[in-house]
Amino acid sequence: MSDTAEPTLIARREGIAGTLLMNRPKALNALDQAMIRAFNATITEWKDDASVKLVVLEGAGGRAFCAGGDVRAMREASIAGDRATVEAFFSEEYVVNAGIAAFPKPWVSLIDGVCMGGGIGVAVHNGPVVVTEHALVAMPETAIALFPDVGTSYVLPRLPGAIGTWLALTGARLTGADSVHAGLATHFVPRESLPALRAALVSEGADAVARFAQTPPEASFAPHRATIDRCFGKDSVADILAALDAEGTEWAAAQAKTLRRMSPTSLCVSLELLRRGAKEDLAGCLAIELGLTRIVVNEHPDFVEGVRSVLVDKDGAPKWQPARIEDIDPAAIARMFGG
């Protein structure tokens, strides 16, 4: 239950729509097990219900759409050796991602505020995906030694050029406009228009989005597109870092500095995952991701350390094992994928 003693996912019928409100505002609507199970139940109930013509998904509280999955709880389960809890969380979350992708009607996400990790997973596999000027979108998993999951190993390799690899490895934060230009969102609608858009959605349907959409401002990363493709298109993390160092620009140096703060193991796993994901369908990607969670969350020390550093102690001083990209054993990375 949430702090307001209401369900953590509030499902209603409004007009021709089923509406869903992620309702953990103090936790920035982070997905917990109860929310995930409620998503699954609602998808099952509504997918064949002819009275539900579309779904409208929002986040409560005004600050976030959904800040991701409850990785603190996963850290605690990992420390306790509770593999069953870890397995249940990720396997059921990935069923939600697949269920949204297969949902036979529009799944309209209204992203106003923070949308990261698992929040992206409940938005991008269907559509339309609407963002406002207050949206903040990112896949920050490498900072906590996880990897791009919730089916983003399918989505990110299919973004233009090497944008997906850049986002996955650096955890770069995108504005709403950036998200449209990157291909993670479909429409840009100013926050002030959201109430009118929502009313139109529940009375008219998903086609109303186009009437409210505006041309987004230029992407903040537009000046760096060529650099992104040139550097993040390389075949290894070491080669990406070398290419960034060779650029000799302030922006490239900042990207390299960011990468060197991340878990070296997570960077290498994430890059390999995206390269594999480019050749898989969504179901294949989710299966690979689930296999990786069993090793990365339960067995490798970096996940527990990364969540500690970022979310528990918040000291920003993780002690990665190994600590440097140069010390990564490619065979160890291959074994994490069953190779």
C-alpha positions as CSV (number, residue, x, y, z in Angstrom):
1,M,0.0,0.0,0.0
2,S,1.1,3.6,-0.5
3,D,1.5,6.3,2.2
4,T,-2.1,7.3,1.5
5,A,-3.4,3.8,2.2
6,E,-4.7,3.6,-1.4
7,P,-3.6,1.0,-3.9
8,T,-0.2,1.6,-5.4
9,L,-1.8,1.3,-8.8
10,I,-5.2,2.8,-9.2
11,A,-7.3,1.4,-12.1
12,R,-10.5,3.1,-13.2
13,R,-12.9,3.1,-16.1
14,E,-13.4,6.6,-17.5
15,G,-15.3,7.1,-20.7
16,I,-13.9,4.7,-23.3
17,A,-10.6,4.4,-21.5
18,G,-9.1,2.4,-18.7
19,T,-7.0,4.7,-16.7
20,L,-4.0,3.7,-14.6
21,L,-2.3,5.9,-11.9
22,M,1.0,4.8,-10.4
23,N,0.5,5.8,-6.8
24,R,3.6,5.9,-4.8
25,P,4.4,9.6,-5.0
26,K,6.8,9.7,-2.0
27,A,8.9,7.0,-3.8
28,L,8.5,8.8,-7.1
29,N,6.1,6.0,-8.2
30,A,8.9,3.4,-8.2
31,L,7.5,0.0,-9.1
32,D,7.2,-2.4,-6.3
33,Q,5.9,-6.0,-6.4
34,A,2.3,-5.0,-5.6
35,M,2.3,-2.5,-8.5
36,I,3.8,-5.0,-10.9
37,R,1.1,-7.6,-9.9
38,A,-1.6,-5.0,-10.3
39,F,-0.3,-4.1,-13.7
40,N,-0.4,-7.8,-14.8
41,A,-4.0,-8.3,-13.4
42,T,-5.2,-5.2,-15.2
43,I,-3.6,-6.1,-18.5
44,T,-5.3,-9.5,-18.3
45,E,-8.7,-8.0,-17.4
46,W,-8.7,-5.2,-20.0
47,K,-7.0,-6.7,-23.0
48,D,-10.2,-8.5,-24.2
49,D,-12.7,-6.0,-22.7
50,A,-14.4,-4.4,-25.7
51,S,-15.5,-1.4,-23.5
52,V,-11.9,-0.4,-22.9
53,K,-10.7,1.2,-26.1
54,L,-7.4,2.5,-24.8
55,V,-5.3,2.7,-21.6
56,V,-4.1,6.0,-20.2
57,L,-1.1,5.7,-17.8
58,E,0.1,8.5,-15.4
59,G,2.1,9.0,-12.3
60,A,0.8,10.5,-9.1
61,G,2.3,13.5,-7.2
62,G,3.4,15.9,-9.9
63,R,7.1,15.1,-9.7
64,A,7.4,11.7,-11.4
65,F,5.9,9.4,-13.9
66,C,7.9,6.5,-12.5
67,A,11.4,6.6,-11.2
68,G,12.1,2.9,-11.9
69,G,12.0,-0.4,-10.1
70,D,12.4,-0.8,-6.3
71,V,16.1,-1.7,-6.5
72,R,16.6,-1.0,-2.8
73,A,14.4,-4.0,-2.1
74,M,16.3,-6.1,-4.6
75,R,19.6,-5.1,-2.9
76,E,18.1,-6.3,0.5
77,A,17.0,-9.5,-1.1
78,S,20.4,-10.1,-2.6
79,I,22.2,-9.5,0.7
80,A,19.8,-11.9,2.4
81,G,20.4,-14.5,-0.3
82,D,16.7,-14.4,-1.1
83,R,16.9,-15.4,-4.8
84,A,13.2,-16.2,-4.9
85,T,12.2,-12.6,-4.3
86,V,14.7,-11.3,-6.9
87,E,13.4,-13.9,-9.4
88,A,9.7,-13.0,-8.7
89,F,10.3,-9.3,-9.1
90,F,12.1,-9.3,-12.4
91,S,10.3,-12.2,-14.0
92,E,6.9,-10.6,-13.2
93,E,8.0,-7.1,-14.2
94,Y,9.2,-8.5,-17.6
95,V,5.8,-10.2,-18.1
96,V,4.3,-6.7,-17.7
97,N,6.6,-5.3,-20.3
98,A,5.7,-8.1,-22.7
99,G,2.0,-7.7,-21.9
100,I,2.1,-4.0,-22.7
101,A,3.8,-4.7,-26.0
102,A,1.1,-7.3,-26.9
103,F,-1.8,-5.2,-25.6
104,P,-4.2,-4.9,-28.6
105,K,-5.2,-1.3,-28.0
106,P,-3.3,2.0,-27.6
107,W,-1.4,2.3,-24.3
108,V,-1.0,6.1,-23.9
109,S,1.7,7.1,-21.4
110,L,1.6,10.7,-20.1
111,I,5.2,11.4,-18.9
112,D,5.4,14.6,-16.9
113,G,8.4,14.5,-14.5
114,V,11.0,11.7,-13.8
115,C,10.8,8.6,-15.9
116,M,13.7,6.2,-15.5
117,G,14.4,2.5,-15.8
118,G,11.3,0.5,-15.1
119,G,9.2,3.6,-15.8
120,I,10.5,3.5,-19.4
121,G,9.5,-0.2,-19.5
122,V,5.8,0.5,-18.8
123,A,5.7,3.3,-21.4
124,V,7.8,2.6,-24.6
125,H,6.5,-0.9,-25.7
126,N,3.2,0.5,-26.9
127,G,2.1,4.0,-27.5
128,P,1.6,6.9,-28.0
129,V,4.3,8.0,-25.6
130,V,3.6,11.6,-24.6
131,V,6.3,13.8,-22.9
132,T,6.1,17.4,-21.5
133,E,8.8,20.0,-21.0
134,H,9.1,18.7,-17.5
135,A,9.9,15.1,-18.4
136,L,13.2,13.8,-17.4
137,V,14.0,10.4,-19.1
138,A,17.0,8.2,-18.5
139,M,18.3,4.6,-18.2
140,P,20.7,5.1,-15.3
141,E,21.4,1.4,-14.6
142,T,25.2,1.4,-15.1
143,A,25.5,3.7,-12.0
144,I,24.1,1.0,-9.8
145,A,25.9,-1.8,-11.7
146,L,22.7,-3.1,-13.3
147,F,22.1,-3.0,-17.1
148,P,19.3,-1.6,-19.4
149,D,16.5,-4.0,-18.8
150,V,12.6,-4.0,-19.0
151,G,13.0,-4.7,-22.7
152,T,15.1,-1.7,-23.4
153,S,17.8,-4.0,-24.7
154,Y,15.4,-4.4,-27.6
155,V,14.4,-0.7,-27.9
156,L,17.8,1.1,-27.4
157,P,19.7,-0.6,-30.3
158,R,16.9,0.5,-32.6
159,L,17.2,4.2,-31.9
160,P,19.0,6.3,-34.5
161,G,22.7,5.8,-34.9
162,A,24.5,5.1,-31.6
163,I,22.1,7.1,-29.4
164,G,20.9,4.0,-27.6
165,T,24.4,2.9,-26.7
166,W,25.2,6.4,-25.4
167,L,22.1,6.5,-23.3
168,A,22.6,3.0,-21.9
169,L,26.3,3.4,-20.9
170,T,26.3,7.0,-19.6
171,G,22.8,7.1,-18.2
172,A,22.4,10.5,-19.9
173,R,19.3,12.4,-18.9
174,L,17.0,13.5,-21.7
175,T,14.4,16.3,-21.6
176,G,11.0,15.7,-23.0
177,A,12.0,17.2,-26.3
178,D,15.2,15.2,-26.3
179,S,13.2,12.0,-25.8
180,V,11.1,12.7,-28.9
181,H,14.2,13.4,-31.0
182,A,15.9,10.2,-29.6
183,G,13.0,8.0,-30.5
184,L,11.9,7.1,-26.9
185,A,8.8,9.3,-27.0
186,T,6.3,9.9,-29.8
187,H,4.7,13.3,-29.0
188,F,5.6,16.5,-27.2
189,V,2.7,18.2,-25.3
190,P,3.2,21.1,-22.9
191,R,2.2,20.4,-19.3
192,E,-0.5,23.0,-19.4
193,S,-2.3,21.0,-22.1
194,L,-2.3,17.7,-20.3
195,P,-5.7,18.1,-18.5
196,A,-7.4,18.9,-21.8
197,L,-5.5,16.0,-23.5
198,R,-6.5,13.6,-20.8
199,A,-10.2,14.6,-21.1
200,A,-10.0,14.2,-24.9
201,L,-8.4,10.8,-24.6
202,V,-11.1,9.3,-22.3
203,S,-13.9,10.7,-24.5
204,E,-12.4,10.4,-28.0
205,G,-9.5,7.9,-28.0
206,A,-5.8,7.9,-28.7
207,D,-6.1,9.9,-32.0
208,A,-6.6,13.0,-29.8
209,V,-2.9,13.0,-29.0
210,A,-2.0,14.4,-32.5
211,R,-4.3,17.4,-32.0
212,F,-2.4,18.5,-28.9
213,A,1.1,17.6,-29.9
214,Q,3.6,20.4,-30.7
215,T,6.9,20.4,-32.5
216,P,9.5,19.9,-29.8
217,P,12.5,22.2,-29.3
218,E,15.8,21.1,-30.8
219,A,17.5,18.2,-29.0
220,S,20.1,19.3,-26.5
221,F,22.4,16.6,-27.9
222,A,22.0,17.7,-31.5
223,P,25.4,19.4,-31.7
224,H,27.0,16.1,-30.6
225,R,25.2,13.6,-32.8
226,A,28.2,12.9,-35.0
227,T,30.4,12.4,-32.0
228,I,27.9,10.0,-30.4
229,D,27.8,7.9,-33.5
230,R,31.5,8.0,-34.1
231,C,32.5,7.1,-30.5
232,F,29.6,5.0,-29.2
233,G,29.5,2.9,-32.3
234,K,32.8,1.2,-31.4
235,D,32.9,-2.5,-30.5
236,S,34.1,-2.4,-27.0
237,V,34.0,-0.1,-23.9
238,A,37.7,0.4,-24.1
239,D,37.4,1.5,-27.7
240,I,34.6,3.9,-26.9
241,L,36.7,5.5,-24.2
242,A,39.7,5.8,-26.5
243,A,37.6,7.4,-29.1
244,L,36.1,9.9,-26.7
245,D,39.6,10.8,-25.4
246,A,40.7,11.3,-29.0
247,E,37.9,13.8,-29.7
248,G,39.6,16.5,-27.6
249,T,36.3,18.3,-26.8
250,E,34.8,19.3,-23.5
251,W,31.6,17.3,-24.2
252,A,33.5,14.1,-25.1
253,A,35.7,14.5,-22.0
254,A,32.6,14.7,-19.9
255,Q,31.2,11.5,-21.4
256,A,34.5,9.7,-20.7
257,K,34.5,11.0,-17.1
258,T,31.0,9.7,-16.6
259,L,31.9,6.3,-18.0
260,R,34.9,5.9,-15.8
261,R,32.6,6.4,-12.7
262,M,30.4,3.5,-13.7
263,S,30.8,-0.1,-12.9
264,P,33.2,-1.5,-15.4
265,T,31.5,-4.9,-15.4
266,S,28.1,-3.2,-15.9
267,L,29.4,-1.2,-18.8
268,C,30.7,-4.3,-20.6
269,V,27.6,-6.3,-19.8
270,S,25.4,-3.5,-21.1
271,L,27.3,-3.1,-24.3
272,E,27.2,-6.8,-25.0
273,L,23.5,-6.9,-24.2
274,L,22.7,-4.2,-26.6
275,R,24.7,-5.8,-29.4
276,R,22.8,-9.1,-28.8
277,G,19.5,-7.2,-28.4
278,A,19.9,-5.7,-31.9
279,K,19.5,-9.3,-33.3
280,E,16.6,-10.5,-31.0
281,D,12.9,-9.8,-30.8
282,L,11.4,-8.4,-27.6
283,A,10.8,-11.8,-26.1
284,G,14.4,-12.9,-26.8
285,C,15.7,-9.7,-25.2
286,L,13.5,-10.1,-22.0
287,A,14.8,-13.7,-21.7
288,I,18.4,-12.6,-21.9
289,E,17.7,-9.8,-19.4
290,L,16.1,-12.2,-16.9
291,G,19.1,-14.6,-17.2
292,L,21.4,-11.7,-16.4
293,T,19.5,-10.6,-13.3
294,R,20.1,-14.0,-11.7
295,I,23.9,-13.4,-12.0
296,V,24.2,-9.6,-11.8
297,V,21.9,-9.1,-8.8
298,N,22.5,-12.3,-6.9
299,E,26.1,-13.1,-7.5
300,H,28.2,-10.2,-8.7
301,P,29.2,-7.8,-5.8
302,D,28.9,-4.6,-7.9
303,F,25.1,-4.4,-7.7
304,V,24.9,-4.4,-3.9
305,E,27.7,-1.8,-3.9
306,G,26.2,0.4,-6.6
307,V,22.8,0.7,-4.9
308,R,24.5,1.3,-1.6
309,S,26.6,4.2,-3.1
310,V,23.8,5.8,-5.1
311,L,20.6,5.2,-3.0
312,V,21.5,4.0,0.5
313,D,24.6,5.8,1.8
314,K,24.6,8.3,-1.2
315,D,28.3,8.8,-0.9
316,G,29.0,8.5,-4.6
317,A,32.1,6.4,-3.9
318,P,31.5,2.9,-5.0
319,K,34.2,0.3,-4.8
320,W,33.8,-1.7,-8.0
321,Q,35.2,-5.2,-8.5
322,P,37.2,-5.0,-10.7
323,A,37.8,-1.2,-10.5
324,R,39.0,-0.5,-14.0
325,I,37.9,-1.3,-17.5
326,E,41.4,-2.5,-18.3
327,D,41.0,-5.3,-15.7
328,I,37.8,-6.8,-17.1
329,D,38.1,-10.4,-18.3
330,P,36.1,-10.7,-21.6
331,A,35.6,-14.4,-20.8
332,A,33.9,-13.5,-17.5
333,I,31.5,-11.3,-19.3
334,A,30.7,-14.0,-21.8
335,R,30.0,-16.4,-19.0
336,M,27.4,-14.1,-17.6
337,F,25.5,-14.6,-20.9
338,G,26.0,-18.4,-20.7
339,G,28.9,-18.4,-23.0
